[in-house]
Amino acid sequence: MNPRPHGRYADYQDPYEPAHAARPPNSSPGIPTQRSAVPPHHGDGGPYEYGPAPRRGGKVKRILISVLVILLVVAAGTYFWADSKLRKEVDLSKVIDRPAEGSGTNYLIVGSDSRKGMSAAQRKSLHTGGSAEAGQRTDSMMILHVGAAGPTLISLPRDSNVTIPRFRGSESGKTRPAMGANKLNAAYAFDGPQLLVRTVEYNTGLHIDHYAEIGFTGFANMVDAMGGVEMNLDKGFKDKWSGADFKAGKQTLDGAQALAFVRTRHAFATSDLERTKNQQKFLSTLANQAAAPGTVLNPFELYPVMGAGLDTLVVDKDMNPYLLGKMFFAMKDVNSGEGKSMNMPVSGSVGGNLQWDRPKVKQLVDQLKNDEPVTVTSER
């Protein structure tokens, strides 16, 4: 190895000496320099490299994935819990001579006067009368059509004059002869949900895809679980039969008051038609509040409301929580003005029963079957 030059040749660099052996600038000749512990940088051109920077994005990603997994598990658990509570007691496959399916989905929504499970004190406070074993009737019936043209909610007055056609008995399985002209709610009283579906389909020509029924107790409990339903009434009314006693204006109805509101008929001149309007208004408002983010995203609100409603909800065997949720959100849309609500068109009465306007009913059903915007009105 050649010795380093001294004196005037101290700055001389031997061309054959390796480049890495050159002295660092500003170093003194003959004094060894301290080699840095940091290795040379081989990255983006900076003077030193200290290893890879911490990956904060990876930690955030893991947290988000964990939250997503938890939400999926909770959602799946809620779905199966709700599905297990549904009373899937109505077998629509046993309904005979059914019309062809059309576009969209048709729900038959029924409010029955079932007093099952109610104590004498409850029957008195809710003004339901009768006994726990009293035969069931339908206090309200509605067809909810959900399709591309938006939802349409159609009330079927219980005093509608309809033909009860031949049908298959829900218990016996035997075919029964037609009963001729009757009130619509008589179909349910004779043989329950399956005959009601059969009668609605026969008199409208509209295929019913799903059935949902709630009794007095479930209805009142669901309203109470929500903390009441806020209504804005155009006018006040009283009815000693239902227990209704309302003033005009905005107010929150509890379960007993809500039941009185939807059952009242004696306070109105056109009893059944006015009552169906109130039922539509209340149910769509209830659905609007039940489907609000404050309820859906709050488990302390959601589970009590769902539990109160599902415990007494009777549905068809093909119903599931997804379809039920779809039904509720469609009713919410009706309330918010994105859908249409109406009574079945009526042209007059026969023996005290309401006679449907057949030409209008046919036009209405054709529009629903083809998923077209409904232009038919129910004004007499």
Beta strands, then each sheet from edge to edge (+ up, - down):
strand 1: 87-90
strand 2: 105-112
strand 3: 138-146
strand 4: 152-155
strand 5: 161-164
strand 6: 167-168
strand 7: 175-176
strand 8: 180-183
strand 9: 210-214
strand 10: 229-233
strand 11: 237-239
strand 12: 244-246
strand 13: 249-253
strand 14: 313-316
strand 15: 340-343
strand 16: 346-350
strand 17: 353-356
sheet 1: 1+ 14+ 9- 2- 3+ 4- 15-
sheet 2: 5+ 8-
sheet 3: 6+ 7-
sheet 4: 10+ 13-
sheet 5: 11+ 12-
sheet 6: 16+ 17-
end
